[in-house]
């Protein structure tokens, strides 16, 4: 599903989240990372807290792309647990 030009930032964030999931399924972690990072920015611009799922998948994408030792990946996953 693609959002139209009149979509709200929250709707665009949801679409980026779905694109990130699809990229993970297709084993494209760099693309997934970009999508989840974009979704997180859009959620924040909409004044909404990002979902724990988006934060968790963002952390997973970071780890897959840059290695599990990335502190930011761990923080994203920890933040997801708190939400």
One Martini backbone bead per residue (centre of mass of N, CA, C, O) as a GRO file, in nm:
protein
   83
    1UNK     BB    1   0.095   0.036   0.023
    2UNK     BB    2   0.035   0.367  -0.077
    3UNK     BB    3   0.085   0.691  -0.020
    4UNK     BB    4  -0.021   1.000  -0.055
    5UNK     BB    5   0.016   1.344  -0.074
    6UNK     BB    6  -0.204   1.371   0.183
    7UNK     BB    7  -0.036   1.256   0.390
    8UNK     BB    8   0.059   1.200   0.690
    9UNK     BB    9   0.328   1.153   0.884
   10UNK     BB   10   0.210   0.895   1.013
   11UNK     BB   11   0.144   0.747   0.748
   12UNK     BB   12   0.433   0.755   0.638
   13UNK     BB   13   0.558   0.595   0.869
   14UNK     BB   14   0.398   0.335   0.825
   15UNK     BB   15   0.509   0.289   0.540
   16UNK     BB   16   0.810   0.273   0.617
   17UNK     BB   17   0.778   0.032   0.802
   18UNK     BB   18   0.678  -0.166   0.584
   19UNK     BB   19   0.930  -0.138   0.405
   20UNK     BB   20   1.126  -0.248   0.616
   21UNK     BB   21   1.006  -0.529   0.639
   22UNK     BB   22   1.043  -0.606   0.343
   23UNK     BB   23   1.353  -0.575   0.341
   24UNK     BB   24   1.410  -0.799   0.546
   25UNK     BB   25   1.283  -1.031   0.386
   26UNK     BB   26   1.493  -0.955   0.137
   27UNK     BB   27   1.777  -0.903   0.262
   28UNK     BB   28   1.786  -0.556   0.320
   29UNK     BB   29   1.925  -0.385   0.568
   30UNK     BB   30   1.986  -0.101   0.454
   31UNK     BB   31   1.698  -0.039   0.362
   32UNK     BB   32   1.565  -0.085   0.635
   33UNK     BB   33   1.717   0.128   0.792
   34UNK     BB   34   1.615   0.369   0.632
   35UNK     BB   35   1.312   0.323   0.684
   36UNK     BB   36   1.317   0.328   0.998
   37UNK     BB   37   1.447   0.603   1.029
   38UNK     BB   38   1.225   0.756   0.880
   39UNK     BB   39   0.992   0.671   1.061
   40UNK     BB   40   1.097   0.796   1.324
   41UNK     BB   41   1.099   1.088   1.222
   42UNK     BB   42   0.795   1.099   1.151
   43UNK     BB   43   0.678   1.040   1.425
   44UNK     BB   44   0.807   1.287   1.561
   45UNK     BB   45   0.677   1.503   1.366
   46UNK     BB   46   0.380   1.400   1.469
   47UNK     BB   47   0.404   1.358   1.794
   48UNK     BB   48   0.493   1.058   1.817
   49UNK     BB   49   0.548   0.763   1.936
   50UNK     BB   50   0.728   0.513   1.873
   51UNK     BB   51   0.719   0.204   1.815
   52UNK     BB   52   0.855  -0.081   1.936
   53UNK     BB   53   0.884  -0.218   1.664
   54UNK     BB   54   1.049  -0.004   1.518
   55UNK     BB   55   1.284   0.005   1.717
   56UNK     BB   56   1.360  -0.294   1.697
   57UNK     BB   57   1.410  -0.303   1.385
   58UNK     BB   58   1.624  -0.088   1.388
   59UNK     BB   59   1.825  -0.244   1.563
   60UNK     BB   60   1.848  -0.488   1.378
   61UNK     BB   61   1.949  -0.332   1.127
   62UNK     BB   62   2.201  -0.224   1.255
   63UNK     BB   63   2.329  -0.496   1.325
   64UNK     BB   64   2.330  -0.612   1.032
   65UNK     BB   65   2.503  -0.373   0.913
   66UNK     BB   66   2.728  -0.308   1.178
   67UNK     BB   67   2.687  -0.485   1.410
   68UNK     BB   68   2.626  -0.587   1.741
   69UNK     BB   69   2.824  -0.355   1.879
   70UNK     BB   70   2.619  -0.140   1.852
   71UNK     BB   71   2.495   0.085   2.071
   72UNK     BB   72   2.241   0.185   1.916
   73UNK     BB   73   2.104  -0.089   1.889
   74UNK     BB   74   2.067  -0.142   2.191
   75UNK     BB   75   1.905   0.116   2.257
   76UNK     BB   76   1.665   0.059   2.073
   77UNK     BB   77   1.579  -0.205   2.213
   78UNK     BB   78   1.546  -0.089   2.497
   79UNK     BB   79   1.331   0.121   2.420
   80UNK     BB   80   1.121  -0.085   2.325
   81UNK     BB   81   1.080  -0.217   2.608
   82UNK     BB   82   0.966   0.057   2.746
   83UNK     BB   83   0.700   0.090   2.548
   0.00000   0.00000   0.00000
